[in-house]
Amino acid sequence: MELNQAWRNRGFTVTWSDTHHCDREPDNQYSNADGWTEGWYRFTGDAGTKLANECVQPFHCGSYANMWLSDPEPAEADGSVDRQVCVSSEPDCCVDTLTVKVLNCGSHFLYYLPQAPACYATFCGDN
């Protein structure tokens, strides 16, 4: 699946009064979530070419909290590897972590992404 929304890019900012996105499946606790299916994703288009790999400050990527790859990107020869993603939110760049899978396909990366641990958090793209 592709993540190509412009609001996912680390350069896209929001304010408290803007709509905030959330990469979760709606449920009783998070009825305002955008909907999310755990699976393999690729960043394309205005979202960027890969998952951001350095801290993204709050109020970017269409949400208050942002998820970014805190471990090194794998080499193509590594195959699918587990990596840590940080959730950045005030007051810290890494208030929570989750494990994702990353696959270096040479020309692009694929990411096996679970749903966000809470709203409002989104996976953040970069170029």
Secondary structure, DSSP 8 states (H G I E B T S, - for coil): -EE--GGGBTT-B--TTS-----S---SS-TT------EEEEE-GGG-SEE--S---SSBTTBSEEEEE-S----GGG-SEEEEEEEEETTEEEEEEEEEEEEE-SSSEEEEE---SSSSEEE-EE-
